[in-house]
Amino acid sequence: MADPLLFNPRTYDPAHFDPETRRLLRATVDWFESRGKRRLIEDYRSRAWLADFLEFSAKEGLFATFLTPSADASGRPDKRWDTARIAALNEIFGFYGLDYWYAWQVTILGLGPVWQSDNAAARARAAELLGQGEVFAFGLSEKTHGADIYSTDMLLEPDGEGGFRATGSKYYIGNGNAAGLVSVFGRRTDVEGPDGYVFFAADSRHEAYHLVKNVVDSSKYVSEFRLEDYPVRAEDVLHTGRAAFDAALNTVNVGKFNLCTASIGICEHAMYEAVTHAHQRILYGRPVTAFPHVRRELTDAYVRLVGMKLFSGRAVDYFRTAGPDDRRYLLFNPMTKMKVTTEGEKVIDLMWDVIAAKGFEKDTYFAQAATEIRGLPKLEGTVHVNLALILKFMANHLLAPADYPPVPTRLDAADDTFLFRQGPARGLGSVRFHDWRPAYDGYAHLPNVARFREQADALCTFVTTAAPDEEQSRDLDLLLAVGQLFALVVHGQLILEQAALTGAEEDVLDELFAVLVRDFSAYAVELHGKDSATGQQQTWALGAVRRPVVDEARSARVWERVEALSGAYEMAP
């Protein structure tokens, strides 16, 4: 019997979506399954460009249907920008291989500045290219400056006719070898400061566009390209001045959300392989899964994965409900990027400790999963950058709740238009949140939820009585330890909100929160050991350590769910 909490291609039926979305998601699964595991692995090992996948996408209108806002869809009712179904497709792509997801992900990033633009001609061109099956690219990063957009060396010199001539290089640009449109960030040579920023649309097939190389050894084409006296017409300009800067950051806000569900898909496929291998392998006359430490590691991996899915599913609702007066997504978004993707690394590591050498074998999906899972926490801003970002919300979230109407599950066929009119990328300290406590109160009868709630309340005490002073606020190493503690509280909150909406099994939740209690304790001990931690902070840290509530019967019931994954799915040969 398939586990209802995990994606399984054998039983997948996204009946909660409209018929066309359901058809496209199922067609995508069927396309991968029909190709089979040997072809999937061989393409990964040979670093083949994804031509056949992009041909399938173009034939089905997959990218065009999922990534064209309704306003640019020429009346096609199935086309819209719908974060719920985008998340579902992320999971499928991650399940079969991050290379496929990457081509889609950087197309999303490349479209961000276009769909935020008032340039009707550029929008129409983008919609036409999508309909033709083209991919897109996001020309922001540079070799010398990385994503430090303040220091861009892509220079635009006015041509005297209302346009520019652009010269400069970009680095780490996915799809740069094939993109029908590349959104490029640069600055004017005749205007100083933020007013000089420009986002413009370039064509990778233009003679002034020079593809230098693929900077990674992969099917993902992560390019370096150079523009040499590239003609930027007035109709190619997407944004100027401060709006160009905001478009860059707001595009990353849209794109980074996709990392969490891709990570989930990777972990799900790897889990089927790992549990099946461990359960069928006999050592010393017993299945590997008979050993207590193996059961613990696989159970921890399973409940962490369930937590990833519950958190990400609920975060979709806040993303889709966002508006000028509700910017809670600005916290939950870096949380999906930072917390969910690092949880994915832990899930893979736990399973790899069990299957050991099997995880290196060339005929497994696990071998690529163990490699690719590392990339997601490092894309669209490092873990440290996103941890520092969520700290801006800590005081308001923990201590100053505001009244908001309840946010429902958002699986409706609606266009998420606010994502492309987010406005200025500032004012994070003023964002308010609903009270986090009711989510925990609803599950206070579960022993480990109650124990974790003690730790969450202790963190509130820390913020009010032992928060870092002005000098410590410049010690990012100490602040990041505090950020990990705060992230756990937010992680648990959305997990419980989604559990209440979906009826998640309480045994699994309690087992998951036993893991989170251990995590909180570990981060508290880490804070205790920081060089600049004060005596008061050290005392608080040790006082926040808790032992999870042990229930052998509960753990045994959750193990039965994990054990049932053995043989539940194997990709067609």
DAKA-V954988 format. One record per pair of residues at least 12 apart in sequence whose C-alpha atoms are under 6 Angstrom apart, sorted by the first residue. I is the first residue (numbers start at 1). GAP is how many residues later the second one is. If there is no record, write none. Layout:
BEGIN
I;GAP, I;GAP
END
This chain:
BEGIN
36;536, 36;537, 37;534, 37;535, 37;536, 38;535, 47;171, 47;172, 48;171, 49;170, 58;75, 64;66, 64;67, 65;14, 66;15, 67;14, 68;12, 68;13, 69;12, 80;335, 81;334, 81;335, 82;333, 82;334, 87;174, 90;171, 90;172, 91;170, 91;171, 91;174, 94;168, 94;171, 94;172, 95;170, 95;171, 95;174, 99;121, 106;31, 106;68, 107;28, 107;29, 107;30, 109;29, 109;146, 110;26, 110;27, 110;28, 110;73, 112;139, 113;134, 116;304, 117;121, 134;46, 135;44, 136;43, 136;44, 136;45, 136;46, 137;37, 137;38, 137;39, 137;42, 137;45, 138;44, 138;45, 139;34, 139;44, 139;45, 140;45, 141;29, 141;30, 142;28, 142;29, 143;28, 154;13, 154;14, 154;32, 155;12, 155;31, 155;32, 155;33, 156;31, 156;32, 156;33, 157;31, 157;32, 162;72, 163;69, 163;70, 163;71, 164;68, 165;64, 165;65, 165;66, 165;67, 166;63, 166;64, 167;60, 167;61, 167;62, 168;58, 168;59, 169;56, 169;57, 170;54, 170;55, 171;53, 172;50, 172;51, 173;49, 173;50, 174;47, 174;48, 174;49, 175;46, 176;47, 179;25, 180;23, 181;21, 181;22, 182;19, 182;20, 183;17, 183;18, 184;15, 184;16, 185;13, 185;14, 186;12, 194;47, 194;48, 195;46, 195;47, 196;45, 197;43, 197;44, 197;47, 198;41, 198;42, 198;46, 199;39, 199;40, 199;45, 200;36, 200;37, 200;38, 201;35, 208;19, 208;20, 208;22, 209;18, 210;15, 210;16, 211;14, 212;12, 212;13, 246;178, 246;179, 256;81, 256;124, 257;76, 259;78, 260;76, 260;77, 260;80, 260;81, 263;78, 263;81, 266;103, 270;96, 275;291, 276;290, 276;291, 297;53, 301;46, 303;209, 308;32, 310;185, 310;188, 311;183, 311;184, 314;184, 317;92, 317;93, 320;96, 331;59, 334;52, 338;45, 341;36, 345;28, 387;96, 391;92, 392;37, 397;36, 401;32, 401;33, 401;34, 402;31, 402;32, 403;31, 439;54, 439;57, 439;58, 446;64, 448;62, 448;65, 448;66, 448;101, 449;64, 452;65, 455;89, 466;71, 481;46, 507;47, 514;34, 517;31, 521;24, 524;17, 528;13
END
